[in-house]
Amino acid sequence: MSPPTKRWPGFAALMSRACYRSCLAVPLSTQSGQTAVLTLVSAQPDQFADTAYDITLLLTLHAGVVFDNATLYHDSSRLVAQLRTALRTRSVISQAQGLLMHRLGYDGDRAFMALKQASQNSNTKLRDLAGLLVDAHQQGELEAAFRKLTLVDTGKTPS
């Protein structure tokens, strides 16, 4: 292998100006495809012998597993938070669906599709839009909410 001064002259010059005489850089192996490098530097020349490389290689393998586990934990935590939110908001979406079924004569699928379309048209999360409709119903302002969201009343009177 050629000395770093020949392969990476710019890097070697920077390291030399910083008074470093040895450098060992080993990439971390991860399943997620994220890249990182463990870099060791020393002011002593030839500081990192074969044993240091082997130990550093083992360390980077373990560090890669740690990074993978941290990524998995983060992704799992985010998914759990999303599922908890979905469970909390499921009933309010069902209530809004029921309002559309009762007031507009929609079946369950049509009511959900109308909520979804109104959510997209108003750039409002479905759960927030459903909450708005339920609140409007409780305040006696459901018809105004229907007009605002362009949900059309079929004229069906409540029984």
Contacts in CASP RR format, 6 or more apart in sequence:
PFRMAT RR
TARGET T0000
AUTHOR 0000-0000-0000
METHOD contacts of the structure
MODEL  1
MSPPTKRWPGFAALMSRACYRSCLAVPLSTQSGQTAVLTLVSAQPDQFAD
TAYDITLLLTLHAGVVFDNATLYHDSSRLVAQLRTALRTRSVISQAQGLL
MHRLGYDGDRAFMALKQASQNSNTKLRDLAGLLVDAHQQGELEAAFRKLT
LVDTGKTPS
4 11 0 8 1.000
4 12 0 8 1.000
4 23 0 8 1.000
5 12 0 8 1.000
15 21 0 8 1.000
15 23 0 8 1.000
15 41 0 8 1.000
19 43 0 8 1.000
20 41 0 8 1.000
20 42 0 8 1.000
20 43 0 8 1.000
21 42 0 8 1.000
21 43 0 8 1.000
21 44 0 8 1.000
21 45 0 8 1.000
21 46 0 8 1.000
21 47 0 8 1.000
22 40 0 8 1.000
22 41 0 8 1.000
22 42 0 8 1.000
22 43 0 8 1.000
22 44 0 8 1.000
22 45 0 8 1.000
22 46 0 8 1.000
22 47 0 8 1.000
22 48 0 8 1.000
23 39 0 8 1.000
23 40 0 8 1.000
23 41 0 8 1.000
23 42 0 8 1.000
23 48 0 8 1.000
24 39 0 8 1.000
24 40 0 8 1.000
24 41 0 8 1.000
24 47 0 8 1.000
24 48 0 8 1.000
24 52 0 8 1.000
24 53 0 8 1.000
24 56 0 8 1.000
25 37 0 8 1.000
25 38 0 8 1.000
25 39 0 8 1.000
25 40 0 8 1.000
26 37 0 8 1.000
26 38 0 8 1.000
26 39 0 8 1.000
26 53 0 8 1.000
26 56 0 8 1.000
26 57 0 8 1.000
26 60 0 8 1.000
27 35 0 8 1.000
27 36 0 8 1.000
27 37 0 8 1.000
27 38 0 8 1.000
27 60 0 8 1.000
28 35 0 8 1.000
28 36 0 8 1.000
28 37 0 8 1.000
28 38 0 8 1.000
28 60 0 8 1.000
28 63 0 8 1.000
28 64 0 8 1.000
28 67 0 8 1.000
29 60 0 8 1.000
29 61 0 8 1.000
29 64 0 8 1.000
30 36 0 8 1.000
30 64 0 8 1.000
30 67 0 8 1.000
30 68 0 8 1.000
30 71 0 8 1.000
31 68 0 8 1.000
32 67 0 8 1.000
32 68 0 8 1.000
32 71 0 8 1.000
34 67 0 8 1.000
34 71 0 8 1.000
36 63 0 8 1.000
36 64 0 8 1.000
36 67 0 8 1.000
38 56 0 8 1.000
38 59 0 8 1.000
38 60 0 8 1.000
38 63 0 8 1.000
40 48 0 8 1.000
40 52 0 8 1.000
40 56 0 8 1.000
42 48 0 8 1.000
48 56 0 8 1.000
85 127 0 8 1.000
89 127 0 8 1.000
89 130 0 8 1.000
92 127 0 8 1.000
92 130 0 8 1.000
92 131 0 8 1.000
92 134 0 8 1.000
93 112 0 8 1.000
93 115 0 8 1.000
93 126 0 8 1.000
93 127 0 8 1.000
93 130 0 8 1.000
95 130 0 8 1.000
95 131 0 8 1.000
95 134 0 8 1.000
96 115 0 8 1.000
96 129 0 8 1.000
96 130 0 8 1.000
96 131 0 8 1.000
96 133 0 8 1.000
96 134 0 8 1.000
97 108 0 8 1.000
97 111 0 8 1.000
97 112 0 8 1.000
97 115 0 8 1.000
97 130 0 8 1.000
98 108 0 8 1.000
98 111 0 8 1.000
99 133 0 8 1.000
99 134 0 8 1.000
99 137 0 8 1.000
99 142 0 8 1.000
100 106 0 8 1.000
100 110 0 8 1.000
100 111 0 8 1.000
100 114 0 8 1.000
100 115 0 8 1.000
100 133 0 8 1.000
100 151 0 8 1.000
101 107 0 8 1.000
101 108 0 8 1.000
101 111 0 8 1.000
102 158 0 8 1.000
103 142 0 8 1.000
103 146 0 8 1.000
103 153 0 8 1.000
103 156 0 8 1.000
103 158 0 8 1.000
104 111 0 8 1.000
104 114 0 8 1.000
104 146 0 8 1.000
104 151 0 8 1.000
104 152 0 8 1.000
104 153 0 8 1.000
104 154 0 8 1.000
104 156 0 8 1.000
105 154 0 8 1.000
105 156 0 8 1.000
106 114 0 8 1.000
114 151 0 8 1.000
115 126 0 8 1.000
115 129 0 8 1.000
115 130 0 8 1.000
115 133 0 8 1.000
116 126 0 8 1.000
118 124 0 8 1.000
118 129 0 8 1.000
118 149 0 8 1.000
118 150 0 8 1.000
118 151 0 8 1.000
119 125 0 8 1.000
119 126 0 8 1.000
119 129 0 8 1.000
121 149 0 8 1.000
121 150 0 8 1.000
122 129 0 8 1.000
122 149 0 8 1.000
124 132 0 8 1.000
129 149 0 8 1.000
132 145 0 8 1.000
133 142 0 8 1.000
133 145 0 8 1.000
133 149 0 8 1.000
136 142 0 8 1.000
136 144 0 8 1.000
136 145 0 8 1.000
137 145 0 8 1.000
143 153 0 8 1.000
145 151 0 8 1.000
146 152 0 8 1.000
146 153 0 8 1.000
END
